[in-house]
């Protein structure tokens, strides 16, 4: 986030020592934000912007494709702006397959972009609780599958009787040779 040109929050203040009226430069778009997600968040003041870019194969080939000011408020948060901008890009770049973004996108945002044909890759949000997926019964006992941290996991009872979610192994499928 670009730093605000001034830390001043008011255009005019009174000097407590001299009583003189002081004029300050104030950025009207600056506001208080939190950076670094939920765990290591720190308060900052400035003007927040969204940038969407693409890269080529070469060095220094980043191209800014879209940008927008994040004004804040309930419906003008960063993720809502990102969905709007990526949706507009999809109409201009119909062969665009997906986007990579940070943890600001939640499920509702990923769903909106998926409906427009975009694959979204982003950091799994830390506040998401495991969700029951389905119960499969290939054998007598059956298996409970859960969605946990962006992966399918099986609920397993360990020695002390508690249940843990064990991620299901990922098997790489090789293409059949002709």
TIFI-177181 format. One record per residue (C-alpha): residue in three letters; x, y, z. Coordinates in nm, 4 decimals. Example, Ala and Ser with C-alpha at 12.3 -4.5 7.8 and 13.67 -1.06 7.14 Angstrom:
+------+----------+----------+----------+
| rest |       px |       py |       pz |
+------+----------+----------+----------+
|  Ala |   1.2300 |  -0.4500 |   0.7800 |
|  Ser |   1.3670 |  -0.1060 |   0.7140 |
+------+----------+----------+----------+
This chain:
+------+----------+----------+----------+
| rest |       px |       py |       pz |
+------+----------+----------+----------+
|  Unk |   0.0000 |   0.0000 |   0.0000 |
|  Unk |   0.1472 |   0.3403 |  -0.0922 |
|  Unk |   0.2268 |   0.5533 |   0.2085 |
|  Unk |   0.0000 |   0.8526 |   0.2651 |
|  Unk |   0.1741 |   1.1805 |   0.1761 |
|  Unk |   0.1098 |   1.3018 |   0.5287 |
|  Unk |   0.0291 |   1.1480 |   0.8651 |
|  Unk |  -0.2015 |   1.4403 |   0.9371 |
|  Unk |  -0.5662 |   1.3509 |   0.9873 |
|  Unk |  -0.6978 |   1.7072 |   1.0144 |
|  Unk |  -0.6395 |   1.9931 |   0.7740 |
|  Unk |  -0.6064 |   2.2523 |   1.0520 |
|  Unk |  -0.4682 |   2.2177 |   1.4034 |
|  Unk |  -0.3762 |   2.4598 |   1.6776 |
|  Unk |  -0.0149 |   2.4599 |   1.7982 |
|  Unk |  -0.0372 |   2.3888 |   2.1745 |
|  Unk |   0.2654 |   2.6086 |   2.2532 |
|  Unk |   0.2088 |   2.9189 |   2.0375 |
|  Unk |  -0.1657 |   2.8927 |   1.9727 |
|  Unk |  -0.1032 |   2.9474 |   1.5999 |
|  Unk |  -0.3304 |   2.7818 |   1.3455 |
|  Unk |  -0.1313 |   2.5246 |   1.1460 |
|  Unk |  -0.2360 |   2.4067 |   0.8000 |
|  Unk |  -0.1568 |   2.0445 |   0.7042 |
|  Unk |  -0.1699 |   1.8522 |   0.3812 |
|  Unk |  -0.4210 |   1.5697 |   0.4237 |
|  Unk |  -0.4815 |   1.2780 |   0.1899 |
|  Unk |  -0.8630 |   1.2473 |   0.1832 |
|  Unk |  -0.8411 |   0.8896 |   0.0524 |
|  Unk |  -0.6084 |   0.7713 |   0.3313 |
|  Unk |  -0.7562 |   0.5522 |   0.5982 |
|  Unk |  -0.6537 |   0.2916 |   0.8519 |
|  Unk |  -0.5983 |  -0.0625 |   0.7222 |
|  Unk |  -0.4506 |  -0.3865 |   0.8447 |
|  Unk |  -0.1715 |  -0.5587 |   0.6549 |
|  Unk |  -0.0255 |  -0.9122 |   0.6673 |
|  Unk |  -0.3475 |  -1.1108 |   0.7154 |
|  Unk |  -0.5117 |  -1.2203 |   1.0373 |
|  Unk |  -0.2220 |  -1.3655 |   1.2362 |
|  Unk |   0.0473 |  -1.1000 |   1.1944 |
|  Unk |  -0.1761 |  -0.8051 |   1.1148 |
|  Unk |  -0.0400 |  -0.4601 |   1.1784 |
|  Unk |  -0.2218 |  -0.1288 |   1.1467 |
|  Unk |  -0.1110 |   0.1084 |   0.8697 |
|  Unk |  -0.2448 |   0.4331 |   0.7307 |
|  Unk |  -0.2462 |   0.5100 |   0.3625 |
|  Unk |  -0.4289 |   0.4789 |   0.0328 |
|  Unk |  -0.4988 |   0.1237 |  -0.0761 |
|  Unk |  -0.4824 |   0.0147 |  -0.4400 |
|  Unk |  -0.5544 |  -0.3054 |  -0.6300 |
|  Unk |  -0.3169 |  -0.3998 |  -0.9137 |
|  Unk |  -0.3701 |  -0.6853 |  -1.1597 |
|  Unk |  -0.0702 |  -0.7766 |  -1.3703 |
|  Unk |   0.0652 |  -1.0402 |  -1.6040 |
|  Unk |   0.4175 |  -1.1590 |  -1.6779 |
|  Unk |   0.6013 |  -1.2867 |  -1.9785 |
|  Unk |   0.8823 |  -1.5414 |  -1.9823 |
|  Unk |   1.1603 |  -1.2804 |  -1.9797 |
|  Unk |   1.3125 |  -1.0745 |  -1.7026 |
|  Unk |   1.1319 |  -0.7482 |  -1.6148 |
|  Unk |   0.8269 |  -0.8347 |  -1.8234 |
|  Unk |   0.5467 |  -0.7541 |  -1.5787 |
|  Unk |   0.2616 |  -0.5618 |  -1.7396 |
|  Unk |  -0.0053 |  -0.3842 |  -1.5342 |
|  Unk |  -0.3394 |  -0.4973 |  -1.6792 |
|  Unk |  -0.5754 |  -0.3223 |  -1.4405 |
|  Unk |  -0.5751 |  -0.1149 |  -1.1232 |
|  Unk |  -0.8366 |   0.0396 |  -0.8977 |
|  Unk |  -0.8579 |   0.2400 |  -0.5786 |
|  Unk |  -0.9836 |   0.0445 |  -0.2750 |
|  Unk |  -1.2012 |   0.3003 |  -0.1018 |
|  Unk |  -1.3048 |   0.0735 |   0.1832 |
|  Unk |  -1.6435 |   0.0274 |   0.3385 |
|  Unk |  -1.8623 |  -0.2806 |   0.3487 |
|  Unk |  -1.8997 |  -0.3320 |  -0.0278 |
|  Unk |  -1.5755 |  -0.1731 |  -0.1401 |
|  Unk |  -1.3261 |  -0.4026 |   0.0268 |
|  Unk |  -1.0168 |  -0.5317 |  -0.1496 |
|  Unk |  -1.1643 |  -0.8688 |  -0.2459 |
|  Unk |  -1.4791 |  -0.7148 |  -0.3982 |
|  Unk |  -1.2637 |  -0.4788 |  -0.6052 |
|  Unk |  -1.0434 |  -0.7711 |  -0.7134 |
|  Unk |  -1.3461 |  -0.9761 |  -0.8282 |
|  Unk |  -1.4822 |  -0.6786 |  -1.0230 |
|  Unk |  -1.1473 |  -0.6071 |  -1.1907 |
|  Unk |  -1.0738 |  -0.9729 |  -1.2737 |
|  Unk |  -1.4255 |  -1.0080 |  -1.4180 |
|  Unk |  -1.3676 |  -0.7069 |  -1.6433 |
|  Unk |  -1.0323 |  -0.8494 |  -1.7499 |
|  Unk |  -1.1955 |  -1.1811 |  -1.8436 |
|  Unk |  -1.4157 |  -1.0026 |  -2.0986 |
|  Unk |  -1.1096 |  -0.8379 |  -2.2561 |
|  Unk |  -0.8827 |  -1.1451 |  -2.2228 |
|  Unk |  -1.1161 |  -1.4403 |  -2.2946 |
|  Unk |  -0.8243 |  -1.6888 |  -2.3033 |
|  Unk |  -0.7201 |  -1.6006 |  -1.9480 |
|  Unk |  -0.7455 |  -1.9229 |  -1.7499 |
|  Unk |  -0.7076 |  -1.8026 |  -1.3925 |
|  Unk |  -0.5693 |  -1.5681 |  -1.1326 |
|  Unk |  -0.3258 |  -1.5938 |  -0.8428 |
|  Unk |  -0.4083 |  -1.3769 |  -0.5428 |
|  Unk |  -0.3409 |  -1.3458 |  -0.1706 |
|  Unk |  -0.5534 |  -1.4457 |   0.1269 |
|  Unk |  -0.8034 |  -1.1603 |   0.0839 |
|  Unk |  -1.0215 |  -1.3799 |  -0.1380 |
|  Unk |  -1.2675 |  -1.6020 |   0.0452 |
|  Unk |  -1.4959 |  -1.8757 |  -0.0858 |
|  Unk |  -1.7659 |  -1.6360 |  -0.2059 |
|  Unk |  -1.5068 |  -1.4478 |  -0.4135 |
|  Unk |  -1.3524 |  -1.7670 |  -0.5558 |
|  Unk |  -1.7007 |  -1.8887 |  -0.6503 |
|  Unk |  -1.7836 |  -1.5643 |  -0.8313 |
|  Unk |  -1.4638 |  -1.5880 |  -1.0355 |
|  Unk |  -1.5123 |  -1.9610 |  -1.1032 |
|  Unk |  -1.8567 |  -1.8843 |  -1.2498 |
|  Unk |  -1.6769 |  -1.6593 |  -1.4986 |
|  Unk |  -1.4463 |  -1.9443 |  -1.5980 |
|  Unk |  -1.1410 |  -1.8412 |  -1.3942 |
|  Unk |  -0.9389 |  -2.0832 |  -1.1839 |
|  Unk |  -0.8414 |  -1.9056 |  -0.8618 |
|  Unk |  -0.5236 |  -1.9955 |  -0.6768 |
|  Unk |  -0.4841 |  -1.8214 |  -0.3450 |
|  Unk |  -0.3573 |  -1.8789 |   0.0054 |
|  Unk |  -0.6048 |  -2.0717 |   0.2184 |
|  Unk |  -0.7534 |  -1.8456 |   0.4812 |
|  Unk |  -0.6498 |  -1.9410 |   0.8344 |
|  Unk |  -0.9939 |  -1.8922 |   0.9881 |
|  Unk |  -1.1617 |  -2.1652 |   0.7822 |
|  Unk |  -1.2812 |  -2.4588 |   0.9940 |
|  Unk |  -1.2844 |  -2.8137 |   0.8553 |
|  Unk |  -1.6092 |  -2.9019 |   0.6769 |
|  Unk |  -1.7607 |  -3.2486 |   0.6392 |
|  Unk |  -1.7473 |  -3.3594 |   0.2737 |
|  Unk |  -1.8883 |  -3.7119 |   0.2473 |
|  Unk |  -1.8868 |  -4.0631 |   0.3894 |
|  Unk |  -1.7662 |  -4.3384 |   0.1571 |
|  Unk |  -1.8174 |  -4.7086 |   0.2252 |
|  Unk |  -1.5796 |  -4.9120 |   0.0080 |
|  Unk |  -1.5441 |  -5.1455 |   0.3071 |
|  Unk |  -1.7477 |  -5.2404 |   0.6140 |
|  Unk |  -1.6255 |  -4.9567 |   0.8379 |
|  Unk |  -1.6465 |  -4.6688 |   0.5879 |
|  Unk |  -1.4451 |  -4.3480 |   0.5783 |
|  Unk |  -1.5433 |  -3.9911 |   0.6680 |
|  Unk |  -1.3897 |  -3.7369 |   0.4334 |
|  Unk |  -1.3490 |  -3.3733 |   0.5347 |
|  Unk |  -1.2240 |  -3.0560 |   0.3622 |
|  Unk |  -0.9379 |  -2.9239 |   0.5748 |
|  Unk |  -0.6868 |  -2.6521 |   0.4811 |
|  Unk |  -0.7744 |  -2.6760 |   0.1136 |
|  Unk |  -0.7338 |  -3.0566 |   0.0943 |
|  Unk |  -0.9467 |  -3.3652 |   0.1373 |
|  Unk |  -0.8670 |  -3.5381 |   0.4675 |
|  Unk |  -0.9899 |  -3.8548 |   0.6369 |
|  Unk |  -1.1135 |  -3.8481 |   0.9958 |
|  Unk |  -0.9066 |  -4.1067 |   1.1870 |
|  Unk |  -0.9399 |  -4.2166 |   1.5490 |
|  Unk |  -0.5996 |  -4.2345 |   1.7218 |
|  Unk |  -0.4940 |  -4.4423 |   2.0256 |
|  Unk |  -0.6279 |  -4.2065 |   2.2926 |
|  Unk |  -0.9734 |  -4.2013 |   2.1274 |
|  Unk |  -0.9562 |  -3.8519 |   1.9762 |
|  Unk |  -1.0094 |  -3.7916 |   1.6073 |
|  Unk |  -0.7591 |  -3.6208 |   1.3781 |
|  Unk |  -0.7858 |  -3.5217 |   1.0136 |
|  Unk |  -0.5209 |  -3.7009 |   0.8065 |
|  Unk |  -0.4752 |  -3.5543 |   0.4534 |
|  Unk |  -0.5516 |  -3.8082 |   0.1828 |
|  Unk |  -0.2338 |  -3.8907 |  -0.0152 |
|  Unk |  -0.2045 |  -3.7302 |  -0.3559 |
|  Unk |  -0.1234 |  -3.9690 |  -0.6400 |
|  Unk |   0.0249 |  -3.8226 |  -0.9539 |
|  Unk |  -0.1375 |  -3.9696 |  -1.2630 |
|  Unk |   0.0933 |  -4.0157 |  -1.5598 |
|  Unk |  -0.0489 |  -3.9871 |  -1.9113 |
|  Unk |  -0.0904 |  -4.3198 |  -2.0882 |
|  Unk |   0.1808 |  -4.3829 |  -2.3446 |
|  Unk |   0.0541 |  -4.4341 |  -2.6981 |
+------+----------+----------+----------+
